[in-house]
Structures are given as structure tokens and as C-alpha cells.
Amino acid sequence: MELFEVCTQVPRGCLFQSLFFWKSSEGGGAQDLRVVREDMGLCEQCARLLNDFRCLVKAKAAIFVQKLRDAVIKISDCCCSKKALASQEKPYELLRHGVESERTSYLTTAQSRVPTAFLETCCTLLQSEDMEVQRTVSLSMLRLLTDSKIKEEHVIEMGILEPLVDLLQSGDRTVQCNSSACIALLASSDSNREAIVSSDAVLPLLVLARTFDPKVQQNAVRALHNLTKSERTMCVLCEEGVIPVLALLLQSADSDIQFYSCSAVSNIAAASKHHAKLLQLGDRFLLKSLVSLMGSSVLKNSTQACQCLRSLTGSGEAQQQLVGLDWVYPLLTLLRAPELSSSEAAIMLLSELSAHPLNRESLVNLGVIPVLGELLLMYLPNSTIVSHCAITLTHLCDIVASQETVLETECLTGLLLALGFDWNEDDTLLSVLACIHSLTSFDSLRSHLVEKMTTSHVGRLVSISSESKNSDLSFAAGSVISKLDMNDKLLKPHHRAIVGYLMRFLRNQEVRFQQLAIATVCNLKKGGGLDGMTCLSELERELNRVRQQTEHTRQLLQMLQQDTCIKDKS
């Protein structure tokens, strides 16, 4: 305090010059005193006093800095300060505040919540014409959003979105990169997407998505991707021409740009009303790009392309356009991918594509069936893979060549293992039963399947038929039993249960169950499966009841037809 009072008594110009000299000189010898005397016009005594003043200030400053350093070290080493610091985030540089007439200085903050006044200042500075200020403030906003120092909704409320959108059209790449990254983060919130689209940000983002700067492209495409996550904003993007831009970006050399553009196309393809726009690009451009990307060495990109194609194959037009394209080999590679999610995406697409008759022969010839057998054994507990493998096999079993291939592979073994598994989802078991039933339509496959079956497999079929609360499952299991030529060795442990579910079917009000029960009895009787059963009398009585009921129904129908004919003649 005393030093300050002394300094205030020295003439301002003299003090300024002395401090300037102090800063620009190193020593304090006779030569420095002579320079002071000559430059400042001081006498020798005043020059010496001024030099002593300089030395005093330097000494005091050194002592002060050392004491401050010692105090900070002691405080930081104390356990109480460590606990306090652990609950706070480290301060970091937020922004350099630019003023046109002065140097830009750095503003820092360590607050977890940024004050409103600070954001108002940022909003003003974003509109500055100084390019350095734009770079600094846009970067600061990006850091605030990235570190969740500010809520995205708050940015919209404070009116910061509009200057950010304006900066998208800046001539500076750094400013464009920062502002597009900010908008991409803002677009991750569903409530902000409407505001972004309403602020006319779409066209500038489309322009930046086609720029040659990969960082700017990445941020612009990320923003477009996030905007496709809402139905309304997605529609606006499609109207503004986002589809051709995204299709071109699928062929980008940057894997991140490929991923975000493909994800955006997948979001659009999830809505069938956009399929026409997606598929109308000339020369099947979109589908060719997706098939090419499905062969990418970057697994997340190939998986995303696969998911996108699956969304599109719900359209008959997409199925037609895919005929002739080389998609089988990339799909086979993806089926064997190390990541489960990739294999799931691939098998789901395969089950869709195998439904198209024109694809089936090429799938069989190019070796899909052995891969299905591998997947059934490898991913048995996985309901997605097992069910879609079964669906695909059901589609392909009509091809003659597939029947031999099924015998040579592990498909039947995998299906029987899946049959014995206790699935949580009825749809998975239903797919497995439908596949087994389709395969039993062919003599060679049916006999081979019976050879592989054990009494436990038969017991599982009987149990599903008699105990399942799902009528479709009961019917599917009963249909499989009705087609198999099983010997008494397989059936004997389950005689009573078989009669029980047949009785249940005969008493069912649905005609399909009654007909299935009658067909099963006939098939079992033909194969000797009913021999030795001790509980056939009740089954015979129920069959007679159904026969009489059927005969009565036939007579009623005949009478009705006769009455109708008489009325027509009259």
C-alpha cells in the first residue's frame, strides 16, 4: 500500500517512461543510467533514484510471486482443497473477447452454468464483422455445447441460432466448421429441429455438405443426419433436395461422411412414402451406391448400408432394381462378420431378398445355404438370427438344388436344436416350425429329418401342440407331426399326449384344427404309429362325432341348395 502511494506522487509521464525503460533493459549499470539521463533529460541524482526504484519494485515483485507460489502449493497439498477441487471442473479458456479498437483478450470461466449475460455477449459477438472474433466465439459456443455447459434449448431461446446460421455462409472455413458443428449438436434435440429448419439453415447445410473441406462436410452431414430423425423436418429436407446430396456423399472417401449420409438415408427410407424419391435417381444410382458401401472394409458403414437396403426392400420397386446387382458376395461377407449386430442386419436383409423369386436361384448357387447352417449353430440363442435363417430357408427350399445342399450342411441339425430351445418369443419358434414343415414336403428331406429326430424332439412337438396358448403355434407343431412318417419307437413314449392333443383339435371350433387332426390320424395309421395305443377308444368316439357333425352339416347344405334352386325356378 505504501509503495502504491509513493508511485502516485511520481509524475505520470516520468513513471511511464521509467517503467518502459525497466521493461526494455536487463541490467542496472552505469551505461543504463547514462541512457536514462540522455533519453529522459534527468540529472544524475534523479536517474539513480529512478533506477533504485526499479530495483526495489523487481525485488518486491519477486518476493510476492514466491510467497504466492508457496501459498498455492500448500493449499493444493491440503486434503480439504483436493476434495473441493474434485467436485469442480477445471477452468478453461472460453473465448477471446474482440473489440475493434483494442487487442482481443481471453475470457475464462469455471462455472458449470453459463450466465445469461455471458450468452447475450456471445450472441452479439457472433454478429461481429471481425473474422478472428467469429472464429473465437463460435469455437467457444461449440465447447460450451460439447461439454454440456449450456442447455441446447437455452441457445435457441437466447436467439443465438440465427447468427450461427448466418455464419454457415461465412467465407472462412474455420467459422463454417465451428458453426455447423454447433448446429449439428443443437439438432440432436428433437425440440430444436423445428427451429433449425425454420431458420433457413437447410440450404446452407446442403451447400457445406458438398464443400471440399472434409471437416466442414462432416459437421454439415451430421447436422443433416440429426434433422432426419424427426418426420416433419425430414420432409422439409426432402423438399429442399437432400436426397441427391446424400446419395453422392455415400461415395465419399471419408468413412465418417459415408456413415452419417447412409444413416440419414436410412432414416428417410424408414418412411415408405419417400421410397419413390429415393429410387428415382437415374441408373439405380442410390442402390448401386448402397451395395458398394455394403462391401466397405469399415464394418459400421457396411452394416448401416445393409440396414438401409432392408428398409428399401419393403418396396417392390427396390426388389426389382436390385435384380442383377452384385449384392450377394458383400452380404455373405457381412453374414460372417465378427460383430453380432452386423450379422443380424445381414440376415434380416437376406430374408427380405430371398422372398423375391428371381433372387432365389442365385442365392442357392452362390452358397448361401451352408452359411445359414453355420449361423444356426453359432447363434442359437439369438432369436433374430435363428428366425430369419428359418425364414430364408423356407423361401429357398423350393429350388431343387437347395434340397441337396440342405442335406450336406448343418441346417437340419440347427433347426432341430432351435426346436428344442425354450424361446421367449413365439415368432421365433413359429418361424422354425414353418421351416421344418416346408422341408418335410420333400421326400428326401423328410426321411433325413426323421432319422435325425429323437423322442425328445417328438415330445417337444407334442407339448407345443397340446399346451401352447398360441393357437398358431399349436397348429404349426401339429402340422409338422402330421407330415412326418415316424415309427412307433419315436411315438411310443408320447401315445397318451398325442391322443390328448388330437382330441383337443377335434373339439376345436376352427375347421382347420379338425381337418388337421383327421389328417394326422390317417398318416399315423398308415405308418403304424397308432399300433399299440391303449387309449384309442375315446379318440374313435370323437372322430365319429365329428363325422356325424360333418354329415349333418353336409345335409343342411344340401337342403339349402335345393331350396335355393326351387326359388330360382319359381
C-alpha positions as CSV (number, residue, x, y, z in Angstrom):
1,M,0.0,0.0,0.0
2,E,2.9,2.3,0.8
3,L,4.5,1.5,-2.5
4,F,1.3,2.4,-4.3
5,E,1.1,5.8,-2.5
6,V,4.7,6.6,-3.4
7,C,4.0,5.7,-7.1
8,T,1.1,8.1,-7.3
9,Q,3.3,11.0,-6.3
10,V,5.7,10.5,-9.3
11,P,4.7,12.4,-12.4
12,R,2.7,10.1,-14.8
13,G,4.9,10.6,-17.8
14,C,8.1,10.1,-15.9
15,L,6.8,6.9,-14.2
16,F,5.6,5.5,-17.6
17,Q,9.0,6.2,-19.2
18,S,10.9,4.7,-16.3
19,L,8.7,1.6,-16.4
20,F,9.2,1.3,-20.1
21,F,12.9,1.6,-19.7
22,W,12.8,-1.0,-16.9
23,K,11.0,-3.4,-19.1
24,S,13.3,-3.0,-22.1
25,S,16.7,-3.1,-20.3
26,E,18.3,-6.0,-18.5
27,G,20.9,-4.6,-16.2
28,G,21.3,-1.6,-14.0
29,G,24.9,-0.5,-14.7
30,A,26.4,2.9,-15.5
31,Q,25.5,2.6,-19.2
32,D,21.8,2.2,-18.3
33,L,22.0,5.3,-16.1
34,R,23.6,7.3,-18.9
35,V,20.9,6.2,-21.3
36,V,18.2,7.2,-18.8
37,R,19.7,10.6,-18.3
38,E,20.1,11.2,-22.1
39,D,16.6,9.9,-23.1
40,M,14.6,11.3,-20.2
41,G,16.7,14.5,-19.6
42,L,17.1,13.7,-15.9
43,C,20.0,14.7,-13.7
44,E,22.4,12.0,-12.4
45,Q,20.7,12.0,-8.9
46,C,17.2,11.6,-10.3
47,A,18.3,8.9,-12.7
48,R,20.0,7.0,-9.9
49,L,16.8,7.3,-7.7
50,L,14.7,6.0,-10.5
51,N,17.0,3.1,-11.0
52,D,16.8,2.3,-7.3
53,F,13.0,2.4,-7.6
54,R,13.1,-0.1,-10.4
55,C,15.3,-2.4,-8.4
56,L,13.0,-2.1,-5.4
57,V,9.9,-3.0,-7.5
58,K,11.6,-6.0,-9.0
59,A,12.7,-7.3,-5.7
60,K,9.3,-6.8,-4.1
61,A,7.6,-8.5,-7.1
62,A,9.9,-11.5,-6.9
63,I,9.2,-11.9,-3.2
64,F,5.5,-11.5,-3.8
65,V,5.5,-14.1,-6.6
66,Q,7.5,-16.6,-4.4
67,K,5.1,-16.2,-1.5
68,L,2.1,-16.6,-3.7
69,R,3.6,-19.8,-5.2
70,D,4.3,-21.2,-1.8
71,A,0.8,-20.4,-0.6
72,V,-0.8,-22.1,-3.6
73,I,1.4,-25.2,-3.2
74,K,0.4,-25.5,0.5
75,I,-3.3,-25.0,-0.3
76,S,-3.3,-27.5,-3.1
77,D,-1.5,-30.1,-1.0
78,C,-4.1,-29.9,1.7
79,C,-6.8,-32.7,1.7
80,C,-9.6,-30.2,2.0
81,S,-8.7,-28.4,-1.2
82,K,-8.4,-31.7,-3.0
83,K,-11.9,-32.7,-2.1
84,A,-13.2,-29.3,-3.2
85,L,-11.4,-29.5,-6.5
86,A,-12.7,-33.0,-7.2
87,S,-16.2,-31.7,-7.3
88,Q,-15.4,-28.9,-9.7
89,E,-14.4,-28.9,-13.4
90,K,-11.1,-27.4,-14.4
91,P,-11.4,-23.9,-15.6
92,Y,-10.7,-23.5,-19.3
93,E,-10.5,-20.7,-21.8
94,L,-13.9,-19.9,-23.2
95,L,-13.5,-17.1,-25.6
96,R,-11.4,-14.2,-26.7
97,H,-13.4,-11.0,-26.4
98,G,-12.8,-8.8,-29.5
99,V,-13.1,-5.1,-29.5
100,E,-12.3,-3.4,-32.9
101,S,-10.1,-0.7,-31.4
102,E,-8.1,-2.9,-28.9
103,R,-6.4,-6.3,-28.9
104,T,-8.6,-9.4,-28.4
105,S,-8.2,-10.8,-24.9
106,Y,-9.2,-14.1,-23.5
107,L,-12.2,-14.6,-21.1
108,T,-12.3,-17.7,-19.0
109,T,-14.9,-19.3,-16.7
110,A,-15.1,-22.2,-14.4
111,Q,-18.8,-22.1,-13.8
112,S,-20.9,-25.1,-14.6
113,R,-23.8,-22.9,-15.7
114,V,-23.1,-20.0,-18.0
115,P,-24.8,-16.8,-17.0
116,T,-27.4,-15.3,-19.3
117,A,-25.4,-12.1,-19.6
118,F,-22.5,-14.1,-21.0
119,L,-24.6,-15.7,-23.6
120,E,-26.0,-12.3,-24.6
121,T,-22.5,-11.1,-25.1
122,C,-21.7,-14.2,-27.2
123,C,-24.8,-13.6,-29.4
124,T,-23.6,-10.0,-30.0
125,L,-20.0,-11.1,-30.8
126,L,-21.2,-13.8,-33.2
127,Q,-22.5,-10.9,-35.4
128,S,-19.2,-9.1,-35.4
129,E,-17.6,-8.5,-38.7
130,D,-14.2,-9.3,-37.3
131,M,-13.2,-12.7,-38.6
132,E,-11.0,-13.5,-35.6
133,V,-13.8,-12.7,-33.2
134,Q,-16.2,-15.0,-35.2
135,R,-13.7,-17.9,-35.0
136,T,-13.1,-17.5,-31.3
137,V,-16.7,-17.1,-30.2
138,S,-18.1,-19.8,-32.5
139,L,-15.4,-22.2,-31.1
140,S,-16.3,-21.1,-27.5
141,M,-20.0,-21.9,-28.2
142,L,-19.0,-25.3,-29.6
143,R,-17.1,-26.1,-26.5
144,L,-20.0,-25.0,-24.2
145,L,-22.4,-27.3,-26.1
146,T,-19.9,-30.2,-26.3
147,D,-19.2,-30.0,-22.5
148,S,-22.9,-29.5,-21.7
149,K,-22.1,-26.2,-20.1
150,I,-25.3,-24.8,-21.6
151,K,-28.6,-26.4,-22.5
152,E,-29.4,-26.6,-26.2
153,E,-32.9,-25.2,-25.7
154,H,-31.3,-22.2,-23.9
155,V,-29.3,-21.4,-27.0
156,I,-32.5,-21.3,-29.1
157,E,-34.3,-19.1,-26.5
158,M,-31.4,-16.6,-26.4
159,G,-31.5,-16.1,-30.2
160,I,-28.0,-17.5,-30.8
161,L,-29.3,-19.8,-33.5
162,E,-29.8,-17.1,-36.1
163,P,-26.2,-15.7,-36.0
164,L,-24.9,-19.3,-36.1
165,V,-26.9,-20.0,-39.3
166,D,-25.6,-16.7,-40.8
167,L,-22.0,-17.9,-40.1
168,L,-22.7,-21.0,-42.2
169,Q,-22.3,-18.7,-45.2
170,S,-19.0,-17.2,-43.9
171,G,-16.1,-17.1,-46.2
172,D,-13.9,-18.6,-43.5
173,R,-13.6,-22.4,-43.3
174,T,-12.9,-22.4,-39.5
175,V,-16.1,-20.3,-38.8
176,Q,-18.1,-22.6,-41.1
177,C,-16.7,-25.7,-39.3
178,N,-17.5,-24.4,-35.8
179,S,-21.0,-23.1,-36.7
180,S,-22.0,-26.2,-38.5
181,A,-20.8,-28.3,-35.6
182,C,-22.9,-26.2,-33.2
183,I,-26.0,-26.7,-35.3
184,A,-25.3,-30.4,-35.5
185,L,-25.3,-30.6,-31.7
186,L,-28.4,-28.4,-31.5
187,A,-30.2,-30.7,-33.9
188,S,-29.6,-33.7,-31.7
189,S,-32.5,-32.4,-29.6
190,D,-36.0,-33.1,-31.0
191,S,-37.4,-29.8,-29.8
192,N,-34.7,-27.8,-31.6
193,R,-35.1,-29.3,-35.1
194,E,-38.2,-27.3,-35.9
195,A,-36.4,-24.1,-35.0
196,I,-33.4,-25.0,-37.1
197,V,-35.4,-25.8,-40.2
198,S,-37.5,-22.6,-39.7
199,S,-34.3,-20.5,-39.5
200,D,-33.4,-21.4,-43.2
201,A,-30.4,-23.5,-42.2
202,V,-31.1,-26.3,-44.6
203,L,-29.8,-24.8,-47.9
204,P,-26.6,-23.6,-46.3
205,L,-26.0,-27.0,-44.8
206,L,-26.6,-28.7,-48.2
207,V,-24.1,-26.3,-49.7
208,L,-21.5,-27.1,-47.0
209,A,-22.2,-30.8,-47.4
210,R,-20.7,-30.5,-50.9
211,T,-17.7,-28.5,-50.0
212,F,-14.2,-29.8,-50.4
213,D,-13.2,-29.4,-46.7
214,P,-13.7,-32.8,-45.0
215,K,-14.2,-31.3,-41.5
216,V,-16.9,-28.9,-42.7
217,Q,-18.5,-31.7,-44.7
218,Q,-18.6,-34.0,-41.7
219,N,-20.3,-31.4,-39.5
220,A,-22.8,-30.4,-42.2
221,V,-23.7,-34.1,-42.8
222,R,-24.0,-34.7,-39.1
223,A,-26.5,-31.8,-38.8
224,L,-28.5,-33.2,-41.8
225,H,-28.5,-36.6,-40.3
226,N,-29.9,-35.3,-37.0
227,L,-32.5,-33.4,-38.8
228,T,-33.8,-36.6,-40.5
229,K,-34.6,-38.0,-37.1
230,S,-38.0,-36.2,-37.0
231,E,-40.7,-36.8,-39.5
232,R,-41.6,-33.2,-40.2
233,T,-38.0,-31.9,-40.6
234,M,-37.2,-34.9,-42.7
235,C,-40.0,-33.9,-45.1
236,V,-38.6,-30.4,-45.3
237,L,-35.2,-31.8,-46.1
238,C,-36.6,-34.0,-48.9
239,E,-38.4,-31.0,-50.4
240,E,-35.2,-29.0,-50.3
241,G,-33.3,-31.7,-52.2
242,V,-31.3,-33.5,-49.6
243,I,-31.7,-37.0,-51.2
244,P,-29.3,-36.4,-54.3
245,V,-26.7,-34.8,-52.0
246,L,-26.8,-37.7,-49.5
247,A,-26.6,-40.2,-52.4
248,L,-23.5,-38.6,-53.7
249,L,-21.9,-38.5,-50.2
250,L,-22.3,-42.3,-50.0
251,Q,-19.3,-42.4,-52.4
252,S,-17.2,-40.0,-50.3
253,A,-13.6,-41.1,-49.5
254,D,-14.3,-40.1,-45.8
255,S,-15.7,-43.0,-43.8
256,D,-17.4,-40.7,-41.3
257,I,-19.2,-38.8,-44.1
258,Q,-20.3,-42.2,-45.6
259,F,-21.7,-43.3,-42.3
260,Y,-23.7,-40.2,-41.5
261,S,-25.0,-39.8,-45.0
262,C,-26.0,-43.5,-45.0
263,S,-27.7,-43.2,-41.6
264,A,-29.6,-40.2,-42.9
265,V,-30.8,-42.2,-46.0
266,S,-31.8,-45.0,-43.6
267,N,-34.0,-42.6,-41.6
268,I,-35.6,-41.4,-44.8
269,A,-36.1,-44.9,-46.1
270,A,-37.9,-45.9,-42.9
271,A,-40.9,-43.9,-44.2
272,S,-42.2,-45.8,-47.3
273,K,-43.7,-42.6,-48.7
274,H,-40.2,-41.4,-49.6
275,H,-39.2,-44.6,-51.4
276,A,-40.2,-43.2,-54.8
277,K,-37.9,-40.2,-54.4
278,L,-35.1,-42.4,-53.2
279,L,-35.4,-44.8,-56.1
280,Q,-36.0,-42.4,-58.9
281,L,-32.3,-41.3,-59.1
282,G,-31.1,-42.3,-62.6
283,D,-29.4,-45.6,-63.4
284,R,-30.2,-47.1,-60.0
285,F,-27.6,-44.8,-58.5
286,L,-28.7,-45.0,-54.9
287,L,-29.0,-48.8,-54.8
288,K,-25.6,-49.2,-56.5
289,S,-24.0,-46.8,-54.0
290,L,-25.5,-48.7,-51.1
291,V,-24.4,-52.1,-52.5
292,S,-20.9,-50.7,-53.0
293,L,-20.9,-49.4,-49.4
294,M,-22.1,-52.7,-48.1
295,G,-18.7,-54.1,-49.3
296,S,-16.8,-51.5,-47.3
297,S,-14.0,-52.5,-45.0
298,V,-15.4,-50.2,-42.4
299,L,-17.8,-52.5,-40.6
300,K,-20.1,-49.8,-39.2
301,N,-20.6,-48.4,-42.7
302,S,-21.3,-51.8,-44.4
303,T,-23.8,-52.6,-41.6
304,Q,-25.5,-49.3,-42.0
305,A,-25.8,-49.8,-45.8
306,C,-27.3,-53.2,-45.1
307,Q,-29.9,-51.7,-42.8
308,C,-30.7,-49.0,-45.3
309,L,-31.2,-51.6,-48.1
310,R,-33.5,-53.6,-45.8
311,S,-35.7,-50.5,-45.3
312,L,-35.9,-50.0,-49.0
313,T,-36.7,-53.7,-49.9
314,G,-40.1,-53.3,-48.4
315,S,-40.8,-51.7,-51.8
316,G,-41.4,-54.0,-54.7
317,E,-39.7,-51.5,-57.0
318,A,-36.4,-51.7,-54.9
319,Q,-36.5,-55.5,-55.2
320,Q,-36.8,-55.2,-59.0
321,Q,-34.0,-52.7,-59.2
322,L,-31.7,-54.9,-57.1
323,V,-32.0,-57.8,-59.5
324,G,-28.8,-58.1,-61.4
325,L,-26.7,-56.1,-59.0
326,D,-23.8,-57.8,-57.3
327,W,-25.0,-57.7,-53.7
328,V,-24.7,-61.4,-52.8
329,Y,-21.0,-61.6,-52.0
330,P,-20.9,-58.4,-49.8
331,L,-23.9,-59.8,-48.0
332,L,-22.2,-63.2,-47.4
333,T,-19.2,-61.4,-46.1
334,L,-21.3,-59.4,-43.7
335,L,-23.1,-62.6,-42.5
336,R,-19.8,-63.9,-41.2
337,A,-18.8,-60.6,-39.6
338,P,-17.3,-60.7,-36.1
339,E,-19.9,-58.2,-34.8
340,L,-23.3,-59.7,-33.9
341,S,-25.1,-56.5,-35.0
342,S,-23.6,-56.8,-38.5
343,S,-24.7,-60.5,-38.8
344,E,-28.2,-59.6,-37.6
345,A,-28.5,-56.8,-40.2
346,A,-27.3,-59.1,-42.9
347,I,-29.6,-62.0,-42.2
348,M,-32.6,-59.6,-41.9
349,L,-31.8,-58.2,-45.3
350,L,-31.3,-61.7,-46.7
351,S,-34.6,-62.9,-45.5
352,E,-36.3,-60.0,-47.4
353,L,-34.3,-60.5,-50.6
354,S,-34.9,-64.3,-50.6
355,A,-38.7,-63.6,-50.7
356,H,-38.2,-62.4,-54.3
357,P,-38.5,-65.5,-56.6
358,L,-35.9,-64.0,-59.1
359,N,-33.2,-63.9,-56.3
360,R,-33.6,-67.5,-55.0
361,E,-31.6,-69.4,-57.6
362,S,-28.6,-67.1,-57.5
363,L,-28.6,-67.2,-53.7
364,V,-28.6,-71.1,-53.7
365,N,-25.9,-71.2,-56.4
366,L,-23.6,-68.7,-54.6
367,G,-23.5,-70.7,-51.4
368,V,-26.0,-69.1,-49.0
369,I,-27.4,-72.3,-47.5
370,P,-24.2,-73.5,-45.9
371,V,-23.8,-70.1,-44.3
372,L,-27.3,-70.4,-42.9
373,G,-26.4,-73.7,-41.3
374,E,-23.3,-72.2,-39.7
375,L,-25.3,-69.3,-38.3
376,L,-27.9,-71.6,-36.8
377,L,-25.3,-73.4,-34.8
378,M,-23.2,-70.3,-34.0
379,Y,-26.0,-68.0,-32.8
380,L,-28.6,-70.5,-31.5
381,P,-29.8,-68.4,-28.5
382,N,-30.2,-65.3,-30.8
383,S,-33.9,-65.1,-31.8
384,T,-33.3,-62.6,-34.6
385,I,-30.7,-64.7,-36.5
386,V,-32.5,-68.0,-35.9
387,S,-35.9,-66.8,-37.0
388,H,-34.6,-65.1,-40.2
389,C,-32.4,-68.1,-41.0
390,A,-35.5,-70.2,-40.9
391,I,-37.5,-67.7,-43.0
392,T,-34.7,-67.7,-45.6
393,L,-34.5,-71.5,-45.7
394,T,-38.3,-71.6,-46.2
395,H,-38.0,-69.3,-49.2
396,L,-35.2,-71.2,-50.8
397,C,-36.4,-74.8,-50.3
398,D,-38.4,-74.6,-53.5
399,I,-35.2,-74.6,-55.5
400,V,-34.3,-78.2,-56.4
401,A,-30.6,-77.6,-55.9
402,S,-31.2,-76.3,-52.3
403,Q,-32.6,-79.7,-51.2
404,E,-29.3,-81.5,-51.8
405,T,-27.4,-78.6,-50.2
406,V,-29.6,-78.8,-47.1
407,L,-28.7,-82.5,-46.7
408,E,-25.0,-81.7,-47.0
409,T,-25.0,-78.9,-44.4
410,E,-25.9,-78.4,-40.7
411,C,-29.2,-76.8,-41.5
412,L,-31.4,-79.7,-40.2
413,T,-29.2,-80.1,-37.1
414,G,-29.5,-76.4,-36.4
415,L,-33.3,-76.4,-36.9
416,L,-33.8,-79.3,-34.5
417,L,-31.6,-77.6,-31.9
418,A,-33.7,-74.5,-32.3
419,L,-36.9,-76.6,-31.9
420,G,-35.7,-77.8,-28.6
421,F,-34.8,-74.4,-27.3
422,D,-37.1,-72.6,-24.9
423,W,-37.8,-69.3,-26.8
424,N,-39.3,-66.2,-25.1
425,E,-40.7,-65.0,-28.4
426,D,-43.4,-67.1,-30.1
427,D,-42.5,-65.7,-33.5
428,T,-39.1,-67.4,-33.4
429,L,-40.5,-70.8,-32.7
430,L,-43.2,-70.2,-35.3
431,S,-40.6,-69.5,-37.9
432,V,-38.6,-72.7,-37.0
433,L,-41.8,-74.8,-37.2
434,A,-42.8,-73.3,-40.5
435,C,-39.4,-74.0,-42.0
436,I,-39.4,-77.6,-40.8
437,H,-42.9,-78.1,-42.2
438,S,-41.8,-76.7,-45.6
439,L,-38.8,-79.1,-45.7
440,T,-41.0,-82.1,-44.9
441,S,-42.8,-81.5,-48.2
442,F,-39.8,-83.2,-49.9
443,D,-39.4,-86.9,-49.5
444,S,-35.6,-86.9,-49.2
445,L,-35.6,-84.1,-46.6
446,R,-38.5,-85.7,-44.7
447,S,-36.8,-89.1,-44.3
448,H,-33.5,-87.5,-43.4
449,L,-35.2,-85.3,-40.8
450,V,-36.9,-88.3,-39.2
451,E,-33.5,-90.1,-38.9
452,K,-32.1,-87.1,-37.0
453,M,-35.1,-86.8,-34.7
454,T,-35.2,-88.2,-31.2
455,T,-38.1,-88.9,-28.8
456,S,-37.3,-85.5,-27.1
457,H,-37.9,-83.7,-30.4
458,V,-41.3,-85.5,-30.8
459,G,-42.1,-84.7,-27.2
460,R,-41.4,-81.1,-27.9
461,L,-43.7,-81.0,-30.9
462,V,-46.5,-82.8,-28.9
463,S,-46.0,-80.5,-26.0
464,I,-46.4,-77.4,-28.2
465,S,-49.5,-78.9,-29.9
466,S,-51.2,-79.7,-26.6
467,E,-50.1,-77.0,-24.2
468,S,-49.4,-73.8,-26.1
469,K,-51.8,-71.0,-25.6
470,N,-50.9,-69.6,-29.0
471,S,-53.3,-71.3,-31.5
472,D,-50.9,-70.7,-34.4
473,L,-48.1,-72.4,-32.6
474,S,-50.3,-75.4,-31.8
475,F,-51.4,-75.7,-35.4
476,A,-47.8,-75.3,-36.7
477,A,-46.5,-78.1,-34.4
478,G,-49.4,-80.3,-35.2
479,S,-48.8,-79.7,-39.0
480,V,-45.2,-80.9,-38.6
481,I,-46.3,-84.1,-36.8
482,S,-48.9,-84.8,-39.5
483,K,-46.3,-84.7,-42.2
484,L,-43.6,-86.9,-40.6
485,D,-43.6,-90.7,-41.1
486,M,-42.5,-91.5,-37.6
487,N,-42.1,-95.1,-36.3
488,D,-43.5,-96.4,-33.1
489,K,-40.1,-96.2,-31.4
490,L,-40.4,-92.4,-31.6
491,L,-44.1,-92.2,-30.8
492,K,-44.5,-94.7,-28.1
493,P,-43.3,-92.6,-25.1
494,H,-45.9,-90.0,-26.2
495,H,-49.0,-92.0,-27.0
496,R,-51.2,-90.6,-24.4
497,A,-50.1,-87.0,-25.1
498,I,-50.7,-87.5,-28.8
499,V,-54.2,-88.7,-28.3
500,G,-54.8,-85.8,-25.9
501,Y,-53.8,-83.1,-28.4
502,L,-55.7,-84.8,-31.2
503,M,-58.8,-84.8,-29.0
504,R,-58.3,-81.2,-28.4
505,F,-58.0,-80.4,-32.1
506,L,-61.2,-82.4,-32.9
507,R,-63.1,-80.4,-30.3
508,N,-61.8,-77.1,-31.5
509,Q,-64.4,-74.9,-33.2
510,E,-62.0,-74.0,-36.0
511,V,-62.4,-76.3,-39.0
512,R,-58.6,-76.2,-39.8
513,F,-57.9,-77.9,-36.5
514,Q,-60.4,-80.6,-37.0
515,Q,-59.1,-81.3,-40.5
516,L,-55.5,-81.4,-39.3
517,A,-56.4,-83.9,-36.6
518,I,-58.1,-86.2,-39.1
519,A,-55.1,-85.9,-41.5
520,T,-52.8,-86.7,-38.6
521,V,-54.7,-89.8,-37.6
522,C,-54.7,-91.1,-41.2
523,N,-51.0,-90.5,-41.6
524,L,-50.1,-92.2,-38.2
525,K,-52.4,-95.1,-39.0
526,K,-50.7,-95.6,-42.4
527,G,-47.3,-95.6,-40.9
528,G,-48.2,-97.9,-38.0
529,G,-47.9,-95.1,-35.5
530,L,-51.2,-95.9,-33.8
531,D,-50.4,-99.6,-33.2
532,G,-50.2,-100.5,-29.6
533,M,-52.1,-97.4,-28.3
534,T,-54.3,-98.3,-25.4
535,C,-56.4,-95.1,-25.4
536,L,-57.8,-95.1,-28.9
537,S,-61.4,-95.8,-28.0
538,E,-62.1,-92.2,-26.8
539,L,-60.3,-90.9,-29.9
540,E,-62.5,-93.1,-32.1
541,R,-65.7,-91.8,-30.4
542,E,-64.6,-88.2,-31.0
543,L,-63.9,-89.0,-34.7
544,N,-67.4,-90.5,-35.1
545,R,-68.9,-87.4,-33.5
546,V,-67.0,-85.1,-35.9
547,R,-68.0,-87.4,-38.8
548,Q,-71.7,-87.2,-37.8
549,Q,-71.4,-83.5,-37.3
550,T,-69.8,-83.1,-40.8
551,E,-72.5,-85.3,-42.3
552,H,-75.2,-83.3,-40.6
553,T,-73.6,-80.1,-41.9
554,R,-73.4,-81.6,-45.4
555,Q,-77.2,-82.5,-45.3
556,L,-78.1,-79.0,-44.2
557,L,-76.0,-77.5,-47.0
558,Q,-77.7,-79.9,-49.5
559,M,-81.2,-78.8,-48.3
560,L,-80.2,-75.2,-48.5
561,Q,-79.0,-75.7,-52.1
562,Q,-82.3,-77.4,-53.0
563,D,-84.4,-74.6,-51.5
564,T,-82.3,-72.1,-53.4
565,C,-82.8,-73.9,-56.7
566,I,-86.6,-74.1,-56.2
567,K,-86.8,-70.4,-55.5
568,D,-84.7,-69.6,-58.6
569,K,-87.0,-71.7,-60.8
570,S,-90.1,-70.1,-59.4
